[in-house]
Amino acid sequence: MASEDDYTRLLYQLLPPGPAWEGDNPLLEGLSPSLARVQQRADALMKEIDPAQTTELIGRYEPLYGLPDSCAPDGVQTLRQRQQRLDAKANVTGGINEQFYREQLDALGYYTATIEQFQNQDVSPDPEWGAFWRYYWRVNIPADANVSWQTCTSACNSAIRTWGDTVAECVIEKLSPSHTVVVFAYPEGAEDASN
C-alpha cells in the first residue's frame, strides 16, 4: 500500500519539466493524504468482494441471494453465521451428491459432520423396512457443536438439554432431493457417528 510520501513523490514525478514546477508545491503535498486515504478505503472495499468476509455490504448481498430465507430465524443470527450462510449460497456449486452436502456443512461451520447413505450398506438399519432405507440418509453433527443445558437461571418449563441447529437442518432439507428423507443425528463423540 502506498503511503502519503509515496503519493507525494508520484505527484511530483507527474509534473512536466521546467522552472515553473521546481521547489515545494503545497497543492501536491496537500493531495497526498487524500489519495492515501482513498487507496486505504478501496483496499478495504476489495475485501468485501468475498461473501464469507463481507461486513459492510452484507445487507446488499443477502437480498441478491434470497437471504434471509425461511431457514434463518429473525434477529438471532450473528454476523459470522450470516457470512457462512451467504458464502454457502454464493460459492457452493449445486449438486445432489455427498460432496455437495459436505460443502454446505463446511460452509455452515460443521467441518467434523459426517454423511451416511444407507443405500450403500449391505444390511439396512431396520430389516422390516428393507429397501425403503435406500431413500434415507443421515447427517451426523457432533452433539457438542450446538448444545445448551438448563441452568439455575433457566425458566422452570425450559428443556433440560437442547441440541441441534435448525438452520443447518433447514438448509440441508431444502437442498435434499425430494424423494429422500434426511435424518439428523447428534452423536456424543466421533466414534459414535457410525452407529
Rosetta blueprint (number, residue, H / E / L):
1 M L
2 A L
3 S L
4 E H
5 D H
6 D H
7 Y H
8 T H
9 R H
10 L H
11 L H
12 Y H
13 Q H
14 L H
15 L L
16 P L
17 P L
18 G L
19 P H
20 A H
21 W H
22 E L
23 G L
24 D L
25 N L
26 P H
27 L H
28 L H
29 E H
30 G H
31 L H
32 S H
33 P H
34 S H
35 L H
36 A H
37 R H
38 V H
39 Q H
40 Q H
41 R H
42 A H
43 D H
44 A H
45 L H
46 M H
47 K H
48 E H
49 I H
50 D L
51 P L
52 A L
53 Q L
54 T L
55 T L
56 E L
57 L L
58 I H
59 G H
60 R H
61 Y H
62 E H
63 P H
64 L H
65 Y L
66 G L
67 L L
68 P L
69 D L
70 S L
71 C L
72 A L
73 P L
74 D L
75 G L
76 V L
77 Q L
78 T L
79 L H
80 R H
81 Q H
82 R H
83 Q H
84 Q H
85 R H
86 L H
87 D H
88 A H
89 K H
90 A H
91 N H
92 V L
93 T L
94 G L
95 G L
96 I L
97 N L
98 E H
99 Q H
100 F H
101 Y H
102 R H
103 E H
104 Q H
105 L H
106 D H
107 A H
108 L L
109 G L
110 Y L
111 Y L
112 T L
113 A L
114 T E
115 I E
116 E E
117 Q E
118 F H
119 Q H
120 N H
121 Q L
122 D L
123 V L
124 S L
125 P L
126 D L
127 P L
128 E L
129 W L
130 G H
131 A H
132 F H
133 W H
134 R H
135 Y H
136 Y E
137 W E
138 R E
139 V E
140 N E
141 I L
142 P L
143 A H
144 D H
145 A H
146 N L
147 V E
148 S E
149 W E
150 Q L
151 T L
152 C L
153 T L
154 S L
155 A L
156 C L
157 N L
158 S L
159 A L
160 I L
161 R E
162 T E
163 W E
164 G L
165 D L
166 T H
167 V H
168 A H
169 E H
170 C H
171 V H
172 I H
173 E H
174 K H
175 L H
176 S L
177 P L
178 S L
179 H L
180 T L
181 V E
182 V E
183 V E
184 F E
185 A E
186 Y L
187 P L
188 E L
189 G L
190 A H
191 E H
192 D H
193 A L
194 S L
195 N L
